Structure formats: C-alpha cells, structure tokens
Amino acid sequence: MGTDLRPPANIWERSGPVTSIPAQLAEVLPVVRAHADRCDAEARFPRESLDALRASGLMGMLVPRRYGGLGADLRTFSATAQELAGACLSTAMIWAMHGQQADAVVRHAGPRLAQDLLPRIARGKTYLASVTTEPGKGGHLLSADAALTSEDGLLHFDRTGPVVTGAEHADGFLITLRAAPDAHSGQVSLVYAERSQVAIELTGDWNPLGMRGTDSIGVRLKGSVGQHQLVGRQGEFRTVAVDSMIPVGHIAWASCWLGAARAGYQRFVRLLTSRDRPRGVDLQSPLTAERLARIRMDLELVSGYLCGVIAEVDDLRATGQGAEEPALHIHLNTLKLAASELAFAASDRMVQLAGLTLGYQRDSPLRLERLFRDLRSAALNYANDRLLTANGNLCLLDRRVRLISTPLRQTDPGQAVK
Ligand SMILES: Cc1cc2nc3c(=O)[nH]c(=O)nc-3n(C[C@H](O)[C@H](O)[C@H](O)COP(=O)(O)OP(=O)(O)OC[C@H]3O[C@@H](n4cnc5c(N)ncnc54)[C@H](O)[C@@H]3O)c2cc1C
C-alpha cells in the first residue's frame, strides 16, 4: 500500500457510446487473476487484489469528483463489476459491495461524515464492510434486533454479524441497528463505525462451498460512535435502503454473477472454436447447438434486464423522484431473482455440456467447477424466497402492470378503473 493512491488524471477509455470501462482495470485484472485460485482453495481474503484495487482509484468509483472520487455512473460501475467477476467472483463481490456501501454514504451521510470519509474512500484508504444480517432475524434487511443506546453524546452498540464479508480487512463498517432500546424492530438506524472505534471478536468461520475468497466470517462488534456517524436519519434506514442500498446492491450482485457466467461461457466458446477443441463435444450436433443457444439466451436476458434496471434507477436519480413505486421494487427484486437463477442455470448447463473432464474437474482450464460452486450462493445471498414473496405481494399493488423499460408515468386508462 505504499503506492501513490491518487487516480491518474485521464482514467476513462471509451469503449463505445454506451459503456465505459475504466482504464485502470488493465492493471488490476492480472493481479486479481493471479490470486483467484489460491483464495478459492484456501478460503482466504484476496488481500493482494484489494491492495491493487485500493491503489487503482477504483475503490472510489461512485464517490463524486469533488471528494476526489471517479464520480462514475451505475453503468460504468456495473461494467467494472462484470469485468472483475470474470477474473474472480469473490474479489468482484468484495469490491461491488464496498461500492454499494460507498453509495449509501454519498447519498445519505451528513456533511461532517461525508467530508471526513468520502476522500478516504476515494483514495482507497477506507474499505467498507456491511453488517445487515443478524442472528435471529437472518437476512431480513429492514429490521434489526440489537439496539443503539445513547449516552454522553455518543451512540453505543453491541452487534453480532454472522456473515460479514471482509470483516477482518475492512477499515470501516456500515451497521444496521434498532434505533433505540424501546424502538420496534422496524425502526432501524444505519451507523458508520471506524475500525478503531470497535472491538472485534470473531464468532464464526467461513468455509463454504463457493464464494470462498470473500472471507465472510462471523463477528461481534462492540463500540461507540458520534451522532454525526448516523447515515440517514435515526430510525429511517428504510429510506437509505430504498434509495441506495437495494438498487445499487441488486445491480452490483447481478453484474458480478453475470460477469462471472459470461467469462465462463467465453472460455468455453473459445475452446470449442480453437484447435484444442475437445473431441467429446460434437459441434455438428443440434443438441450441442441448442445447449449453447440456451446458455447464451440466459446471459442475454440477464444483461438486457440489468440494463433496463440501471436505466430506471438512473432516471429516478436524475429526476430526483422517490423510489416508492411498487413496479420499481418489483423490477429491482426481479433483477436479483433472474440474475441469480439464470446465471447459475447457465453454469449448470455449461458443466453438463462440457462433461466430466472439462466441466466437472477442479483443474480443468474452463474452471466451470468453481463457477458452479460460486454461483450456487446467488439464490442464498439474500434468500430468493424473501424476494419472491415480497414481489408476489407488490404485484397486487401494481394494477397497471408496468413492466421494465416502460415509462414511469404514462397516461394509462386502465389505472382509472376501480
Ligand atoms: C457470499 C456472501 C456474502 C455475504 N456478505 C454479507 C455481508 O457482508 N454482510 C451481511 O450482513 N450479510 C452478508 N451475507 C448474508 C446475506 O446477505 C444473507 O443475509 C444471507 O445469505 C441469508 O442467510 P439465510 O438464508 O440464513 O437467512 P434468511 O434470509 O433469513 O433465510 C432463512 C431461511 O428462510 C427461508 N425464507 C426466508 N424468507 C422466506 C419466506 N418469506 N418464505 C419462505 N421461506 C423464507 C430462506 O429460504 C432460508 O431457507 C452474505 C452472504 C453470502 C452468500
């Protein structure tokens, strides 16, 4: 970390009218690739890759330029997550979830916290971890059990996080807590705590099937923060979640899963069309063609839906509209559901088509075995059951049935029908 952390002046390399990929990725990707296998095998955090990301300026991707960040838009954020995920899905998730936390700080921190924290995020000095899951309430985002207490002008907490990505390496934590001891479980506050402000006790190991490099261990965090370290208003975490954490989180996750699946497919197609083409896969067979087409179709659908959701969130942000419309939530949840299911289905199909040696063996150059294990987590990472049941209820509130990429406000005679 001794390197100059300032981003280079000219960082963008336009690759087309729609998406721009930051030029610094070219320096980061080889480091990420070089450490991907070992982090997976040993279930250890990709420290070297995070150091490269810190030095590149990419940790400040969503931080506005006035704080020294790159001030990138969500399309660029998504494209970057996809590229990183092609090299190592664990590293990509670590980076993308940090971006999700940074966005919440950008949009909801008060001036004192923003002034103090955002330049450090931009310089790669502060990597943010997220603590939302809790024993008992599980993944449910908008509730909390452990409460904040207020004494001597400080906010105190004692919070267990059973799954905290990068907890041992983070420089700061965004933590959800019940707003006060007498608050109900839905009155949640979000606080930022510096690593130096918390005592950290390890409570759980991380030895999972996939996403092994995220080192998502269990921790107990005990500490105190100033009132100005609230992100959003006291008890109003829902506003932060709806405006920032949910949209950016679902875009981040979907981008990572899609990027990893696409890279696996790319390796596969390149092998099939190379001189080293495996004899076991018959390219003349309609069955092979049908399977290749189905995998491609799943990737296309996720990519298209992801673009639709990014455009919708961009629109809302540009016009300053609130994100309360039921259809928008249905779209955000559908993105997570579709990306998690279809990216995993694509990896499963690739394993089947590649066969036992190329598809299922750990040391196959296609690395589909790791892709399959990693993507199996997608439906569990915020349980799809939660989102499906939420969406089912939201559907009854959207009588217009506004599908993705149709205008938010459109004169619709059906709406008037009682
Ligand atoms: C790679 C990875 C990284 C993660 N990083 C973090 C992190 O940094 N910070 C953090 O706080 N968390 C993190 N998590 C946790 C994640 O956000 C979820 O909270 C967690 O995966 C959900 O765990 P769960 O399935 O045990 O709990 P729950 O979501 O509580 O679900 C428990 C069970 O109930 C079922 N269920 C839930 N709702 C319903 C319903 N309505 N109807 C029927 N059944 C239902 C589920 O299917 C599941 O079987 C991470 C998870 C993964 C996989």
The ligand as a Gaussian input file, in Angstrom:
#p B3LYP/6-31G(d) Opt

LIG

0 1
 C      -21.077000     -14.569000      -0.337000
 C      -21.957000     -13.920000       0.683000
 C      -21.561000     -12.750000       1.265000
 C      -22.339000     -12.147000       2.236000
 N      -21.889000     -10.983000       2.819000
 C      -22.623000     -10.398000       3.787000
 C      -22.162000      -9.206000       4.417000
 O      -21.096000      -8.672000       4.099000
 N      -22.926000      -8.661000       5.398000
 C      -24.115000      -9.210000       5.786000
 O      -24.758000      -8.661000       6.671000
 N      -24.577000     -10.348000       5.208000
 C      -23.857000     -10.947000       4.222000
 N      -24.306000     -12.103000       3.629000
 C      -25.557000     -12.688000       4.109000
 C      -26.713000     -12.430000       3.131000
 O      -26.885000     -11.067000       2.948000
 C      -28.000000     -13.045000       3.657000
 O      -28.385000     -12.447000       4.825000
 C      -27.852000     -14.458000       3.942000
 O      -27.289000     -15.128000       2.836000
 C      -29.199000     -15.036000       4.242000
 O      -28.969000     -16.081000       5.100000
 P      -30.092000     -17.145000       5.458000
 O      -30.543000     -17.807000       4.209000
 O      -29.551000     -17.952000       6.561000
 O      -31.195000     -16.328000       6.112000
 P      -32.588000     -15.870000       5.699000
 O      -32.601000     -14.977000       4.527000
 O      -33.075000     -15.288000       6.939000
 O      -33.389000     -17.187000       5.329000
 C      -33.503000     -18.317000       6.192000
 C      -34.359000     -19.358000       5.552000
 O      -35.696000     -18.897000       5.475000
 C      -36.176000     -19.005000       4.159000
 N      -37.084000     -17.881000       3.913000
 C      -36.795000     -16.571000       4.032000
 N      -37.886000     -15.828000       3.758000
 C      -38.888000     -16.690000       3.467000
 C      -40.244000     -16.521000       3.116000
 N      -40.800000     -15.311000       3.020000
 N      -40.976000     -17.625000       2.883000
 C      -40.419000     -18.853000       2.981000
 N      -39.134000     -19.059000       3.325000
 C      -38.382000     -17.997000       3.568000
 C      -34.940000     -18.967000       3.282000
 O      -35.135000     -19.598000       2.055000
 C      -33.954000     -19.710000       4.128000
 O      -34.093000     -21.092000       3.928000
 C      -23.559000     -12.728000       2.638000
 C      -23.980000     -13.928000       2.043000
 C      -23.200000     -14.521000       1.069000
 C      -23.666000     -15.794000       0.440000

